[in-house]
Amino acid sequence: MAKPANLGLPLAAALDRSEPLTGLLRRLAESKARYEAIAELLPPGLRVDTRPGPLDETQWVLLVGHAAAAAKLRQMLPSFKQALLERGWDGPEIRIKILPRSR
C-alpha cells in the first residue's frame, strides 16, 4: 500500500500564512476574551445558555438559546459595556441573537 502524498503545509503553518484566516482566528480569540470578561456578570442559569458569537468592526454578537434569555441579556447590556470598557474594549455595539434550536 502506498503512503499518502504530502498534502503540503501543516495546518498551523497554513493558518500563519493566510491573512484572512489569521484575522478570523484573532476575532474568534477576542470574542472569547470579551465573553470571559462579562461571564462573571451572568447569573448561572444564563451562563449555560449564552455563548460568544461573531465579532467584526461593527458588532459583537452574544448567542442565546431562547427569547427569555435574550430579553434578560438586553437588560444587562449597560453592565456588559461598562465591564468591557474597564478592560480596554470600547465598542463595537453588542447584539443579542437567538440561536434556533437544533432538532
DRENDO-1510 file (C-alpha; in Angstrom, 1 decimal, always signed):
<recs>
REC; n; res; u; v; w
REC; 1; MET; +0.0; +0.0; +0.0 .
REC; 2; ALA; +1.4; +3.4; -1.0 .
REC; 3; LYS; +2.0; +6.1; +1.5 .
REC; 4; PRO; -0.4; +9.1; +1.3 .
REC; 5; ALA; +1.1; +12.1; -0.6 .
REC; 6; ASN; +2.3; +15.0; +1.4 .
REC; 7; LEU; -0.6; +17.5; +1.1 .
REC; 8; GLY; +1.5; +20.5; +1.8 .
REC; 9; LEU; +1.9; +22.7; +4.8 .
REC; 10; PRO; +0.7; +21.6; +8.3 .
REC; 11; LEU; -2.5; +23.4; +9.3 .
REC; 12; ALA; -0.8; +25.7; +11.8 .
REC; 13; ALA; +1.7; +26.9; +9.1 .
REC; 14; ALA; -1.1; +27.4; +6.6 .
REC; 15; LEU; -3.0; +29.5; +9.1 .
REC; 16; ASP; +0.0; +31.6; +9.9 .
REC; 17; ARG; +0.5; +32.3; +6.2 .
REC; 18; SER; -3.1; +33.3; +5.4 .
REC; 19; GLU; -4.1; +36.8; +6.4 .
REC; 20; PRO; -7.9; +36.1; +6.2 .
REC; 21; LEU; -7.6; +33.0; +8.4 .
REC; 22; THR; -5.2; +34.8; +10.8 .
REC; 23; GLY; -7.8; +37.7; +11.1 .
REC; 24; LEU; -10.6; +35.2; +11.7 .
REC; 25; LEU; -8.6; +33.5; +14.5 .
REC; 26; ARG; -7.8; +36.8; +16.0 .
REC; 27; ARG; -11.5; +37.8; +16.0 .
REC; 28; LEU; -12.5; +34.5; +17.5 .
REC; 29; ALA; -10.0; +34.9; +20.3 .
REC; 30; GLU; -11.1; +38.4; +21.0 .
REC; 31; SER; -14.8; +37.3; +21.1 .
REC; 32; LYS; -14.0; +34.6; +23.6 .
REC; 33; ALA; -11.9; +37.1; +25.7 .
REC; 34; ARG; -14.8; +39.6; +25.7 .
REC; 35; TYR; -17.2; +36.8; +26.8 .
REC; 36; GLU; -14.9; +35.8; +29.6 .
REC; 37; ALA; -14.9; +39.5; +30.7 .
REC; 38; ILE; -18.7; +39.6; +31.1 .
REC; 39; ALA; -19.3; +36.0; +32.1 .
REC; 40; GLU; -18.9; +36.8; +35.8 .
REC; 41; LEU; -21.9; +39.2; +35.4 .
REC; 42; LEU; -24.2; +36.5; +34.1 .
REC; 43; PRO; -26.4; +34.6; +36.5 .
REC; 44; PRO; -25.5; +30.9; +36.5 .
REC; 45; GLY; -28.7; +29.9; +34.6 .
REC; 46; LEU; -28.0; +32.4; +31.8 .
REC; 47; ARG; -24.3; +31.4; +31.6 .
REC; 48; VAL; -25.2; +28.0; +30.3 .
REC; 49; ASP; -27.5; +29.5; +27.6 .
REC; 50; THR; -25.1; +32.2; +26.4 .
REC; 51; ARG; -22.1; +31.8; +24.0 .
REC; 52; PRO; -19.8; +34.3; +22.4 .
REC; 53; GLY; -20.6; +34.9; +18.7 .
REC; 54; PRO; -19.1; +36.7; +15.8 .
REC; 55; LEU; -17.1; +39.9; +16.2 .
REC; 56; ASP; -16.3; +42.4; +13.5 .
REC; 57; GLU; -15.8; +46.2; +13.2 .
REC; 58; THR; -19.5; +47.0; +13.7 .
REC; 59; GLN; -20.8; +44.5; +16.2 .
REC; 60; TRP; -20.1; +41.7; +18.7 .
REC; 61; VAL; -22.8; +39.1; +18.9 .
REC; 62; LEU; -23.9; +37.1; +22.0 .
REC; 63; LEU; -25.7; +34.0; +21.1 .
REC; 64; VAL; -28.5; +32.7; +23.4 .
REC; 65; GLY; -30.8; +29.7; +23.4 .
REC; 66; HIS; -34.2; +31.3; +23.9 .
REC; 67; ALA; -36.1; +34.6; +23.9 .
REC; 68; ALA; -36.3; +35.0; +27.7 .
REC; 69; ALA; -32.5; +34.8; +27.9 .
REC; 70; ALA; -32.2; +37.4; +25.1 .
REC; 71; ALA; -34.5; +39.7; +26.9 .
REC; 72; LYS; -32.5; +39.5; +30.2 .
REC; 73; LEU; -29.2; +40.0; +28.3 .
REC; 74; ARG; -30.6; +43.1; +26.6 .
REC; 75; GLN; -31.4; +44.5; +30.1 .
REC; 76; MET; -27.8; +43.8; +31.1 .
REC; 77; LEU; -26.1; +45.5; +28.1 .
REC; 78; PRO; -25.1; +48.6; +30.1 .
REC; 79; SER; -23.3; +46.4; +32.6 .
REC; 80; PHE; -21.6; +44.5; +29.8 .
REC; 81; LYS; -20.5; +47.7; +28.1 .
REC; 82; GLN; -19.1; +49.0; +31.4 .
REC; 83; ALA; -17.2; +45.8; +32.1 .
REC; 84; LEU; -15.7; +45.8; +28.6 .
REC; 85; LEU; -14.7; +49.4; +28.8 .
REC; 86; GLU; -12.9; +48.8; +32.1 .
REC; 87; ARG; -10.8; +46.2; +30.3 .
REC; 88; GLY; -10.0; +48.5; +27.4 .
REC; 89; TRP; -12.6; +47.5; +24.9 .
REC; 90; ASP; -14.6; +50.5; +23.6 .
REC; 91; GLY; -17.1; +49.2; +21.0 .
REC; 92; PRO; -18.3; +47.8; +18.8 .
REC; 93; GLU; -22.1; +47.5; +19.6 .
REC; 94; ILE; -23.2; +44.4; +21.4 .
REC; 95; ARG; -26.0; +42.5; +19.7 .
REC; 96; ILE; -28.1; +39.6; +21.1 .
REC; 97; LYS; -29.2; +36.8; +18.8 .
REC; 98; ILE; -31.3; +33.8; +19.5 .
REC; 99; LEU; -29.9; +30.5; +18.1 .
REC; 100; PRO; -32.6; +28.3; +16.5 .
REC; 101; ARG; -32.9; +25.0; +18.4 .
REC; 102; SER; -31.4; +22.1; +16.5 .
REC; 103; ARG; -33.6; +19.1; +16.1 .
</recs>
